[in-house]
């Protein structure tokens, strides 16, 4: 029988979680943050186990998330932002750099850095994904963080 490793969605007592949230498009990102914090609480993470850093825009997320990861104090870092397409191609540069930067943190530190950054064409699309009819990306990112931490823990215990 193959061995399946699956992470449950309950945070362990000592797991601390860092959140980095962009202020740009805060109508959206405030809701992502609410979704993430609420989900962490519901899955066993006390407020004293959460650290939240606010950054100007999504472009600044990776540098701060990297700093959190390198402290060695956090089980995972949850990155939240909303990049909304404007009249220029600015968003493309931000999207690619932020996604690559967040992935690089996981690879370099071994601490999961979770991509909770919305990349939408309109504010309405983003709001739909920030607690509207298409769910809440912040809440999804929090669940992904807990599950990934638990998968990694299980692999470490084998
Ligand atoms: C400048 C900018 C623009 C045009 N659009 C967004 C966006 O849709 N979402 C976002 O999170 N940030 C945006 N920013 C700000 C950049 O992320 C960054 O904060 C600035 O370019 C300063 O480095």
Backbone and ligand atoms as CSV (ligand in chain L), in Angstrom:
chain,resi,resn,atom,element,x,y,z
A,1,UNK,N,N,0.846,-1.208,0.000
A,1,UNK,CA,C,0.000,0.000,0.000
A,1,UNK,C,C,0.879,1.254,0.000
A,2,UNK,N,N,0.614,2.186,-0.893
A,2,UNK,CA,C,1.399,3.434,-0.839
A,2,UNK,C,C,1.063,4.223,0.424
A,3,UNK,N,N,2.035,4.964,0.853
A,3,UNK,CA,C,1.838,5.777,2.052
A,3,UNK,C,C,1.351,7.172,1.631
A,4,UNK,N,N,0.208,7.547,2.131
A,4,UNK,CA,C,-0.320,8.889,1.818
A,4,UNK,C,C,-0.019,9.825,2.978
A,5,UNK,N,N,0.450,10.995,2.651
A,5,UNK,CA,C,0.707,11.991,3.690
A,5,UNK,C,C,-0.225,13.171,3.438
A,6,UNK,N,N,-1.099,13.405,4.389
A,6,UNK,CA,C,-2.036,14.525,4.240
A,6,UNK,C,C,-2.003,15.373,5.498
A,7,UNK,N,N,-2.016,16.657,5.330
A,7,UNK,CA,C,-2.016,17.547,6.485
A,7,UNK,C,C,-3.437,17.853,6.919
A,8,UNK,N,N,-3.697,17.785,8.220
A,8,UNK,CA,C,-5.038,18.179,8.660
A,8,UNK,C,C,-5.095,19.712,8.791
A,9,UNK,N,N,-6.259,20.194,9.160
A,9,UNK,CA,C,-6.473,21.646,9.160
A,9,UNK,C,C,-6.546,22.213,10.573
A,10,UNK,N,N,-5.900,21.512,11.501
A,10,UNK,CA,C,-5.849,21.993,12.874
A,10,UNK,C,C,-4.419,22.405,13.195
A,11,UNK,N,N,-4.255,23.644,13.609
A,11,UNK,CA,C,-2.895,24.116,13.910
A,11,UNK,C,C,-2.420,23.512,15.231
A,12,UNK,N,N,-1.156,23.174,15.276
A,12,UNK,CA,C,-0.556,22.679,16.529
A,12,UNK,C,C,-0.345,23.862,17.469
A,13,UNK,N,N,-0.341,23.544,18.765
A,13,UNK,CA,C,-0.265,24.586,19.802
A,13,UNK,C,C,0.857,25.595,19.629
A,14,UNK,N,N,2.015,25.101,19.238
A,14,UNK,CA,C,3.169,25.999,19.211
A,14,UNK,C,C,3.389,26.691,17.874
A,15,UNK,N,N,2.547,26.399,16.912
A,15,UNK,CA,C,2.735,27.011,15.593
A,15,UNK,C,C,2.366,28.488,15.613
A,16,UNK,N,N,3.307,29.295,15.167
A,16,UNK,CA,C,3.055,30.730,15.026
A,16,UNK,C,C,2.940,31.054,13.533
A,17,UNK,N,N,2.084,31.996,13.210
A,17,UNK,CA,C,1.872,32.358,11.809
A,17,UNK,C,C,2.093,33.856,11.624
A,18,UNK,N,N,2.825,34.191,10.573
A,18,UNK,CA,C,3.019,35.593,10.215
A,18,UNK,C,C,2.150,35.907,9.001
A,19,UNK,N,N,1.617,37.107,9.000
A,19,UNK,CA,C,0.838,37.580,7.850
A,19,UNK,C,C,1.476,38.883,7.369
A,20,UNK,N,N,1.669,38.987,6.059
A,20,UNK,CA,C,2.123,40.247,5.459
A,20,UNK,C,C,1.010,40.708,4.526
A,21,UNK,N,N,0.496,41.898,4.771
A,21,UNK,CA,C,-0.644,42.375,3.986
A,21,UNK,C,C,-0.346,43.740,3.389
A,22,UNK,N,N,-0.670,43.887,2.113
A,22,UNK,CA,C,-0.447,45.158,1.415
A,22,UNK,C,C,-1.600,46.124,1.684
A,23,UNK,N,N,-1.242,47.428,1.847
A,23,UNK,CA,C,-2.276,48.443,2.051
A,23,UNK,C,C,-2.906,48.908,0.739
A,24,UNK,N,N,-2.162,48.798,-0.358
A,24,UNK,CA,C,-2.697,49.228,-1.664
A,24,UNK,C,C,-3.977,48.433,-1.939
A,25,UNK,N,N,-5.038,49.099,-2.370
A,25,UNK,CA,C,-6.360,48.465,-2.543
A,25,UNK,C,C,-6.868,47.905,-1.207
A,26,UNK,N,N,-6.794,48.751,-0.181
A,26,UNK,CA,C,-7.140,48.239,1.156
A,26,UNK,C,C,-8.613,47.909,1.330
A,27,UNK,N,N,-9.454,48.413,0.448
A,27,UNK,CA,C,-10.862,47.986,0.494
A,27,UNK,C,C,-10.933,46.465,0.351
A,28,UNK,N,N,-10.045,45.946,-0.469
A,28,UNK,CA,C,-9.985,44.498,-0.706
A,28,UNK,C,C,-9.096,43.807,0.329
A,29,UNK,N,N,-7.910,44.368,0.561
A,29,UNK,CA,C,-6.945,43.622,1.394
A,29,UNK,C,C,-7.360,43.577,2.870
A,30,UNK,N,N,-8.121,44.597,3.338
A,30,UNK,CA,C,-8.639,44.513,4.712
A,30,UNK,C,C,-9.527,43.280,4.862
A,31,UNK,N,N,-10.278,42.982,3.815
A,31,UNK,CA,C,-11.180,41.809,3.864
A,31,UNK,C,C,-10.393,40.508,3.769
A,32,UNK,N,N,-9.322,40.532,2.995
A,32,UNK,CA,C,-8.470,39.326,2.939
A,32,UNK,C,C,-7.873,39.065,4.320
A,33,UNK,N,N,-7.438,40.149,4.959
A,33,UNK,CA,C,-6.839,39.995,6.290
A,33,UNK,C,C,-7.874,39.467,7.289
A,34,UNK,N,N,-9.080,40.030,7.262
A,34,UNK,CA,C,-10.137,39.531,8.152
A,34,UNK,C,C,-10.371,38.042,7.919
A,35,UNK,N,N,-10.406,37.645,6.654
A,35,UNK,CA,C,-10.641,36.230,6.327
A,35,UNK,C,C,-9.530,35.338,6.846
A,36,UNK,N,N,-8.299,35.807,6.715
A,36,UNK,CA,C,-7.159,34.996,7.167
A,36,UNK,C,C,-7.146,34.870,8.688
A,37,UNK,N,N,-7.339,35.992,9.374
A,37,UNK,CA,C,-7.289,35.972,10.849
A,37,UNK,C,C,-8.431,35.119,11.403
A,38,UNK,N,N,-9.619,35.315,10.858
A,38,UNK,CA,C,-10.777,34.542,11.324
A,38,UNK,C,C,-10.546,33.045,11.117
A,39,UNK,N,N,-9.987,32.683,9.975
A,39,UNK,CA,C,-9.755,31.265,9.682
A,39,UNK,C,C,-8.678,30.689,10.596
A,40,UNK,N,N,-7.614,31.435,10.823
A,40,UNK,CA,C,-6.575,30.946,11.748
A,40,UNK,C,C,-7.180,30.708,13.133
A,41,UNK,N,N,-7.979,31.670,13.610
A,41,UNK,CA,C,-8.616,31.504,14.935
A,41,UNK,C,C,-9.472,30.245,14.985
A,42,UNK,N,N,-10.291,30.074,13.954
A,42,UNK,CA,C,-11.206,28.919,13.932
A,42,UNK,C,C,-10.466,27.585,13.863
A,43,UNK,N,N,-9.228,27.633,13.413
A,43,UNK,CA,C,-8.464,26.389,13.268
A,43,UNK,C,C,-7.385,26.253,14.346
A,44,UNK,N,N,-7.580,26.974,15.423
A,44,UNK,CA,C,-6.773,26.707,16.607
A,44,UNK,C,C,-5.619,27.643,16.877
A,45,UNK,N,N,-5.521,28.733,16.122
A,45,UNK,CA,C,-4.397,29.654,16.332
A,45,UNK,C,C,-4.862,30.835,17.199
A,46,UNK,N,N,-4.267,30.996,18.353
A,46,UNK,CA,C,-4.608,32.122,19.225
A,46,UNK,C,C,-4.012,33.414,18.690
A,47,UNK,N,N,-4.610,34.534,19.061
A,47,UNK,CA,C,-4.118,35.831,18.569
A,47,UNK,C,C,-2.652,36.062,18.925
A,48,UNK,N,N,-2.231,35.529,20.071
A,48,UNK,CA,C,-0.837,35.725,20.503
A,48,UNK,C,C,0.145,34.944,19.623
A,49,UNK,N,N,-0.394,34.086,18.778
A,49,UNK,CA,C,0.464,33.313,17.861
A,49,UNK,C,C,0.489,33.918,16.460
A,50,UNK,N,N,-0.127,35.084,16.306
A,50,UNK,CA,C,-0.168,35.724,14.976
A,50,UNK,C,C,0.581,37.050,15.020
A,51,UNK,N,N,1.422,37.263,14.019
A,51,UNK,CA,C,2.065,38.574,13.839
A,51,UNK,C,C,1.662,39.092,12.463
A,52,UNK,N,N,1.268,40.354,12.417
A,52,UNK,CA,C,0.767,40.915,11.155
A,52,UNK,C,C,1.587,42.157,10.793
A,53,UNK,N,N,2.183,42.132,9.600
A,53,UNK,CA,C,2.939,43.294,9.127
A,53,UNK,C,C,2.201,43.911,7.943
A,54,UNK,N,N,2.066,45.232,7.970
A,54,UNK,CA,C,1.415,45.965,6.887
A,54,UNK,C,C,2.492,46.609,6.016
A,55,UNK,N,N,2.370,46.454,4.712
A,55,UNK,CA,C,3.356,47.028,3.783
A,55,UNK,C,C,2.612,47.906,2.766
A,56,UNK,N,N,3.341,48.833,2.111
A,56,UNK,CA,C,2.644,49.778,1.217
A,56,UNK,C,C,1.873,49.090,0.085
A,57,UNK,N,N,2.554,48.197,-0.639
A,57,UNK,CA,C,1.900,47.539,-1.765
A,57,UNK,C,C,2.403,46.117,-1.888
A,58,UNK,N,N,1.835,45.384,-2.838
A,58,UNK,CA,C,2.208,43.973,-3.001
A,58,UNK,C,C,3.691,43.803,-3.324
A,59,UNK,N,N,4.244,44.803,-4.002
A,59,UNK,CA,C,5.657,44.709,-4.379
A,59,UNK,C,C,6.564,44.576,-3.153
A,60,UNK,N,N,6.129,45.113,-2.033
A,60,UNK,CA,C,6.944,45.068,-0.801
A,60,UNK,C,C,6.700,43.801,0.017
A,61,UNK,N,N,5.766,42.969,-0.407
A,61,UNK,CA,C,5.455,41.767,0.394
A,61,UNK,C,C,6.667,40.842,0.536
A,62,UNK,N,N,7.358,40.490,-0.561
A,62,UNK,CA,C,8.419,39.467,-0.431
A,62,UNK,C,C,9.527,39.836,0.558
A,63,UNK,N,N,9.983,41.082,0.572
A,63,UNK,CA,C,11.094,41.439,1.459
A,63,UNK,C,C,10.703,41.266,2.928
A,64,UNK,N,N,9.474,41.629,3.246
A,64,UNK,CA,C,9.040,41.526,4.646
A,64,UNK,C,C,8.715,40.064,4.993
A,65,UNK,N,N,8.111,39.360,4.061
A,65,UNK,CA,C,7.818,37.941,4.306
A,65,UNK,C,C,9.114,37.145,4.502
A,66,UNK,N,N,10.114,37.505,3.713
A,66,UNK,CA,C,11.423,36.847,3.822
A,66,UNK,C,C,12.010,37.066,5.219
A,67,UNK,N,N,11.886,38.292,5.727
A,67,UNK,CA,C,12.426,38.607,7.054
A,67,UNK,C,C,11.711,37.791,8.124
A,68,UNK,N,N,10.400,37.691,8.026
A,68,UNK,CA,C,9.647,36.850,8.965
A,68,UNK,C,C,10.151,35.405,8.901
A,69,UNK,N,N,10.253,34.878,7.681
A,69,UNK,CA,C,10.638,33.464,7.518
A,69,UNK,C,C,12.011,33.204,8.126
A,70,UNK,N,N,12.917,34.155,7.954
A,70,UNK,CA,C,14.299,33.947,8.414
A,70,UNK,C,C,14.465,34.075,9.927
A,71,UNK,N,N,13.453,34.568,10.629
A,71,UNK,CA,C,13.557,34.609,12.088
A,71,UNK,C,C,13.527,33.202,12.669
A,72,UNK,N,N,12.943,32.258,11.924
A,72,UNK,CA,C,12.818,30.890,12.434
A,72,UNK,C,C,11.715,30.743,13.474
A,73,UNK,N,N,10.940,31.809,13.689
A,73,UNK,CA,C,9.893,31.765,14.727
A,73,UNK,C,C,8.528,31.338,14.192
A,74,UNK,N,N,8.385,31.328,12.867
A,74,UNK,CA,C,7.053,31.128,12.300
A,74,UNK,C,C,6.969,29.828,11.498
A,75,UNK,N,N,5.828,29.149,11.656
A,75,UNK,CA,C,5.604,27.915,10.906
A,75,UNK,C,C,5.337,28.224,9.440
A,76,UNK,N,N,4.716,29.364,9.174
A,76,UNK,CA,C,4.414,29.760,7.790
A,76,UNK,C,C,4.202,31.265,7.735
A,77,UNK,N,N,4.343,31.803,6.540
A,77,UNK,CA,C,4.089,33.229,6.311
A,77,UNK,C,C,2.994,33.334,5.245
A,78,UNK,N,N,1.955,34.064,5.579
A,78,UNK,CA,C,0.807,34.209,4.673
A,78,UNK,C,C,0.883,35.595,4.025
A,79,UNK,N,N,0.921,35.632,2.716
A,79,UNK,CA,C,1.101,36.890,1.978
A,79,UNK,C,C,-0.217,37.308,1.331
A,80,UNK,N,N,-0.667,38.517,1.647
A,80,UNK,CA,C,-1.972,38.969,1.165
A,80,UNK,C,C,-1.853,40.294,0.418
A,81,UNK,N,N,-2.433,40.359,-0.758
A,81,UNK,CA,C,-2.429,41.595,-1.524
A,81,UNK,C,C,-3.493,41.525,-2.610
A,82,UNK,N,N,-3.675,42.653,-3.288
A,82,UNK,CA,C,-4.635,42.701,-4.395
A,82,UNK,C,C,-4.039,43.560,-5.501
A,83,UNK,N,N,-3.673,42.911,-6.581
A,83,UNK,CA,C,-3.152,43.648,-7.733
A,83,UNK,C,C,-4.276,43.741,-8.758
A,84,UNK,N,N,-4.681,44.974,-9.014
A,84,UNK,CA,C,-5.816,45.186,-9.923
A,84,UNK,C,C,-5.326,45.914,-11.162
A,85,UNK,N,N,-5.689,45.364,-12.301
A,85,UNK,CA,C,-5.205,45.856,-13.585
A,85,UNK,C,C,-5.611,47.315,-13.794
A,86,UNK,N,N,-4.648,48.154,-14.149
A,86,UNK,CA,C,-4.973,49.550,-14.460
A,86,UNK,C,C,-4.868,49.778,-15.951
A,87,UNK,N,N,-4.583,51.021,-16.311
A,87,UNK,CA,C,-4.493,51.346,-17.740
A,87,UNK,C,C,-3.123,50.997,-18.314
A,88,UNK,N,N,-2.156,50.758,-17.455
A,88,UNK,CA,C,-0.813,50.430,-17.936
A,88,UNK,C,C,-0.516,48.957,-17.661
A,89,UNK,N,N,0.709,48.551,-18.006
A,89,UNK,CA,C,1.090,47.149,-17.771
A,89,UNK,C,C,1.786,46.975,-16.416
A,90,UNK,N,N,1.689,47.994,-15.572
A,90,UNK,CA,C,2.344,47.980,-14.262
A,90,UNK,C,C,2.038,46.688,-13.497
A,91,UNK,N,N,0.771,46.298,-13.533
A,91,UNK,CA,C,0.349,45.130,-12.751
A,91,UNK,C,C,1.119,43.869,-13.134
A,92,UNK,N,N,1.477,43.758,-14.428
A,92,UNK,CA,C,2.174,42.536,-14.869
A,92,UNK,C,C,3.515,42.396,-14.164
A,93,UNK,N,N,4.220,43.511,-14.044
A,93,UNK,CA,C,5.533,43.473,-13.390
A,93,UNK,C,C,5.370,43.124,-11.917
A,94,UNK,N,N,4.371,43.733,-11.293
A,94,UNK,CA,C,4.154,43.441,-9.870
A,94,UNK,C,C,3.795,41.959,-9.704
A,95,UNK,N,N,2.842,41.485,-10.479
A,95,UNK,CA,C,2.386,40.086,-10.333
A,95,UNK,C,C,3.538,39.102,-10.428
A,96,UNK,N,N,4.327,39.240,-11.488
A,96,UNK,CA,C,5.393,38.258,-11.698
A,96,UNK,C,C,6.436,38.310,-10.594
A,97,UNK,N,N,6.814,39.512,-10.232
A,97,UNK,CA,C,7.856,39.650,-9.205
A,97,UNK,C,C,7.376,39.159,-7.850
A,98,UNK,N,N,6.139,39.471,-7.519
A,98,UNK,CA,C,5.626,39.067,-6.210
A,98,UNK,C,C,5.479,37.540,-6.143
A,99,UNK,N,N,4.929,36.961,-7.196
A,99,UNK,CA,C,4.756,35.497,-7.187
A,99,UNK,C,C,6.117,34.804,-7.096
A,100,UNK,N,N,7.073,35.269,-7.900
A,100,UNK,CA,C,8.403,34.649,-7.882
A,100,UNK,C,C,9.082,34.872,-6.536
A,101,UNK,N,N,8.933,36.082,-5.999
A,101,UNK,CA,C,9.560,36.396,-4.710
A,101,UNK,C,C,9.017,35.528,-3.589
A,102,UNK,N,N,7.722,35.313,-3.599
A,102,UNK,CA,C,7.113,34.505,-2.536
A,102,UNK,C,C,7.556,33.050,-2.659
A,103,UNK,N,N,7.581,32.538,-3.873
A,103,UNK,CA,C,8.041,31.153,-4.070
A,103,UNK,C,C,9.494,30.983,-3.617
A,104,UNK,N,N,10.296,31.977,-3.917
A,104,UNK,CA,C,11.721,31.918,-3.561
A,104,UNK,C,C,11.915,31.816,-2.035
A,105,UNK,N,N,11.054,32.485,-1.293
A,105,UNK,CA,C,11.162,32.430,0.170
A,105,UNK,C,C,10.985,30.991,0.651
A,106,UNK,N,N,9.971,30.317,0.131
A,106,UNK,CA,C,9.736,28.915,0.540
A,106,UNK,C,C,10.953,28.069,0.219
A,107,UNK,N,N,11.473,28.245,-0.985
A,107,UNK,CA,C,12.606,27.412,-1.412
A,107,UNK,C,C,13.844,27.670,-0.568
A,108,UNK,N,N,14.108,28.937,-0.304
A,108,UNK,CA,C,15.360,29.284,0.393
A,108,UNK,C,C,15.318,29.001,1.882
A,109,UNK,N,N,14.147,29.172,2.490
A,109,UNK,CA,C,14.082,29.064,3.954
A,109,UNK,C,C,13.458,27.762,4.428
A,110,UNK,N,N,12.691,27.106,3.566
A,110,UNK,CA,C,11.963,25.909,4.002
A,110,UNK,C,C,10.697,26.252,4.772
A,111,UNK,N,N,10.449,27.535,4.967
A,111,UNK,CA,C,9.210,27.969,5.635
A,111,UNK,C,C,8.181,28.254,4.544
A,112,UNK,N,N,7.016,27.607,4.596
A,112,UNK,CA,C,6.041,27.869,3.537
A,112,UNK,C,C,5.603,29.337,3.508
A,113,UNK,N,N,5.723,29.930,2.346
A,113,UNK,CA,C,5.219,31.292,2.133
A,113,UNK,C,C,4.027,31.142,1.192
A,114,UNK,N,N,2.872,31.539,1.666
A,114,UNK,CA,C,1.620,31.241,0.973
A,114,UNK,C,C,1.175,32.425,0.125
A,115,UNK,N,N,0.795,32.135,-1.104
A,115,UNK,CA,C,0.421,33.174,-2.078
A,115,UNK,C,C,-1.072,33.509,-1.959
A,116,UNK,N,N,-1.363,34.543,-1.224
A,116,UNK,CA,C,-2.746,34.995,-1.085
A,116,UNK,C,C,-2.921,36.355,-1.735
A,117,UNK,N,N,-2.349,36.489,-2.902
A,117,UNK,CA,C,-2.416,37.767,-3.621
A,117,UNK,C,C,-3.400,37.622,-4.780
A,118,UNK,N,N,-4.425,38.452,-4.778
A,118,UNK,CA,C,-5.391,38.432,-5.878
A,118,UNK,C,C,-4.812,39.172,-7.075
A,119,UNK,N,N,-5.035,38.641,-8.253
A,119,UNK,CA,C,-4.588,39.299,-9.482
A,119,UNK,C,C,-5.818,39.406,-10.393
A,120,UNK,N,N,-6.444,40.565,-10.366
A,120,UNK,CA,C,-7.753,40.708,-11.021
A,120,UNK,C,C,-7.758,41.853,-12.019
A,121,UNK,N,N,-8.775,41.808,-12.893
A,121,UNK,CA,C,-8.925,42.894,-13.868
A,121,UNK,C,C,-9.691,44.076,-13.275
A,122,UNK,N,N,-10.591,43.795,-12.359
A,122,UNK,CA,C,-11.422,44.877,-11.810
A,122,UNK,C,C,-11.545,44.747,-10.291
A,123,UNK,N,N,-11.923,45.864,-9.674
A,123,UNK,CA,C,-12.148,45.852,-8.225
A,123,UNK,C,C,-13.301,44.918,-7.874
A,124,UNK,N,N,-14.332,44.893,-8.721
A,124,UNK,CA,C,-15.467,43.986,-8.451
A,124,UNK,C,C,-15.018,42.528,-8.402
A,125,UNK,N,N,-14.147,42.155,-9.336
A,125,UNK,CA,C,-13.635,40.775,-9.322
A,125,UNK,C,C,-12.869,40.505,-8.031
A,126,UNK,N,N,-12.090,41.495,-7.611
A,126,UNK,CA,C,-11.305,41.303,-6.385
A,126,UNK,C,C,-12.215,41.207,-5.169
A,127,UNK,N,N,-13.223,42.082,-5.096
A,127,UNK,CA,C,-14.139,42.039,-3.944
A,127,UNK,C,C,-14.893,40.714,-3.885
A,128,UNK,N,N,-15.219,40.169,-5.060
A,128,UNK,CA,C,-15.911,38.867,-5.082
A,128,UNK,C,C,-15.056,37.777,-4.457
A,129,UNK,N,N,-13.738,37.962,-4.525
A,129,UNK,CA,C,-12.795,36.965,-3.993
A,129,UNK,C,C,-12.256,37.352,-2.617
A,130,UNK,N,N,-12.840,38.376,-2.054
A,130,UNK,CA,C,-12.415,38.851,-0.737
A,130,UNK,C,C,-13.621,38.850,0.205
A,131,UNK,N,N,-14.326,37.749,0.200
A,131,UNK,CA,C,-15.495,37.620,1.077
A,131,UNK,C,C,-16.805,37.742,0.331
A,132,UNK,N,N,-16.757,37.873,-0.986
A,132,UNK,CA,C,-17.975,37.933,-1.803
A,132,UNK,C,C,-18.357,36.554,-2.308
A,133,UNK,N,N,-18.999,36.535,-3.471
A,133,UNK,CA,C,-19.565,35.261,-3.940
A,133,UNK,C,C,-18.518,34.241,-4.383
A,134,UNK,N,N,-17.294,34.678,-4.592
A,134,UNK,CA,C,-16.247,33.724,-5.001
A,134,UNK,C,C,-15.315,33.366,-3.846
A,135,UNK,N,N,-15.787,33.531,-2.632
A,135,UNK,CA,C,-14.992,33.104,-1.466
A,135,UNK,C,C,-14.093,34.188,-0.922
A,136,UNK,N,N,-13.128,33.778,-0.141
A,136,UNK,CA,C,-12.174,34.740,0.440
A,136,UNK,C,C,-10.769,34.153,0.323
A,137,UNK,N,N,-9.977,34.776,-0.526
A,137,UNK,CA,C,-8.618,34.286,-0.790
A,137,UNK,C,C,-7.753,34.313,0.474
A,138,UNK,N,N,-8.044,35.240,1.375
A,138,UNK,CA,C,-7.291,35.303,2.628
A,138,UNK,C,C,-7.571,34.071,3.481
A,139,UNK,N,N,-8.832,33.697,3.550
A,139,UNK,CA,C,-9.203,32.498,4.309
A,139,UNK,C,C,-8.574,31.258,3.674
A,140,UNK,N,N,-8.619,31.191,2.347
A,140,UNK,CA,C,-8.009,30.040,1.648
A,140,UNK,C,C,-6.511,29.971,1.915
A,141,UNK,N,N,-5.877,31.135,1.928
A,141,UNK,CA,C,-4.430,31.157,2.165
A,141,UNK,C,C,-4.108,30.671,3.574
A,142,UNK,N,N,-4.945,31.040,4.542
A,142,UNK,CA,C,-4.713,30.585,5.921
A,142,UNK,C,C,-4.847,29.066,6.012
A,143,UNK,N,N,-5.849,28.519,5.349
A,143,UNK,CA,C,-6.009,27.053,5.351
A,143,UNK,C,C,-4.821,26.379,4.671
A,144,UNK,N,N,-4.385,26.953,3.569
A,144,UNK,CA,C,-3.234,26.380,2.852
A,144,UNK,C,C,-1.998,26.399,3.741
A,145,UNK,N,N,-1.861,27.447,4.538
A,145,UNK,CA,C,-0.706,27.539,5.441
A,145,UNK,C,C,-0.747,26.412,6.479
A,146,UNK,N,N,-1.877,26.255,7.132
A,146,UNK,CA,C,-1.982,25.219,8.178
A,146,UNK,C,C,-1.759,23.831,7.579
A,147,UNK,N,N,-2.407,23.571,6.446
A,147,UNK,CA,C,-2.280,22.247,5.825
A,147,UNK,C,C,-0.832,21.967,5.412
A,148,UNK,N,N,-0.180,22.944,4.818
A,148,UNK,CA,C,1.198,22.731,4.356
A,148,UNK,C,C,2.141,22.506,5.531
A,149,UNK,N,N,1.956,23.279,6.592
A,149,UNK,CA,C,2.778,23.100,7.794
A,149,UNK,C,C,2.615,21.677,8.325
A,150,UNK,N,N,1.386,21.195,8.342
A,150,UNK,CA,C,1.147,19.857,8.882
A,150,UNK,C,C,1.684,18.747,7.973
A,151,UNK,N,N,1.629,18.963,6.669
A,151,UNK,CA,C,2.242,17.987,5.743
A,151,UNK,C,C,3.750,17.931,5.985
A,152,UNK,N,N,4.365,19.110,6.068
A,152,UNK,CA,C,5.822,19.136,6.272
A,152,UNK,C,C,6.193,18.492,7.608
A,153,UNK,N,N,5.379,18.735,8.613
A,153,UNK,CA,C,5.672,18.140,9.929
A,153,UNK,C,C,5.621,16.617,9.838
A,154,UNK,N,N,4.600,16.111,9.162
A,154,UNK,CA,C,4.473,14.650,9.035
A,154,UNK,C,C,5.651,14.049,8.296
A,155,UNK,N,N,6.085,14.716,7.237
A,155,UNK,CA,C,7.242,14.203,6.491
A,155,UNK,C,C,8.465,14.177,7.406
A,156,UNK,N,N,8.603,15.212,8.203
A,156,UNK,CA,C,9.739,15.283,9.134
A,156,UNK,C,C,9.699,14.203,10.188
A,157,UNK,N,N,8.510,13.739,10.537
A,157,UNK,CA,C,8.379,12.734,11.592
A,157,UNK,C,C,8.527,11.310,11.065
A,158,UNK,N,N,8.538,11.132,9.739
A,158,UNK,CA,C,8.615,9.767,9.167
A,158,UNK,C,C,9.996,9.187,9.358
L,1,LIG,C1,C,1.952,51.300,-7.831
L,1,LIG,C2,C,0.966,50.196,-7.659
L,1,LIG,C3,C,-0.043,50.000,-8.610
L,1,LIG,C4,C,-0.181,50.845,-9.833
L,1,LIG,N1,N,-0.958,49.043,-8.460
L,1,LIG,C5,C,-0.895,48.246,-7.365
L,1,LIG,C6,C,-1.856,47.224,-7.175
L,1,LIG,O1,O,-2.809,47.033,-7.952
L,1,LIG,N2,N,-1.732,46.444,-6.062
L,1,LIG,C7,C,-0.724,46.606,-5.138
L,1,LIG,O2,O,-0.674,45.852,-4.165
L,1,LIG,N3,N,0.190,47.578,-5.301
L,1,LIG,C8,C,0.125,48.403,-6.377
L,1,LIG,N4,N,1.028,49.377,-6.538
L,1,LIG,C9,C,2.036,49.630,-5.457
L,1,LIG,C10,C,3.269,48.712,-5.562
L,1,LIG,O3,O,2.974,47.415,-5.100
L,1,LIG,C11,C,4.419,49.281,-4.700
L,1,LIG,O4,O,3.966,49.503,-3.394
L,1,LIG,C12,C,4.975,50.579,-5.246
L,1,LIG,O5,O,5.328,50.445,-6.596
L,1,LIG,C13,C,6.218,51.034,-4.444
L,1,LIG,O6,O,7.253,50.071,-4.581
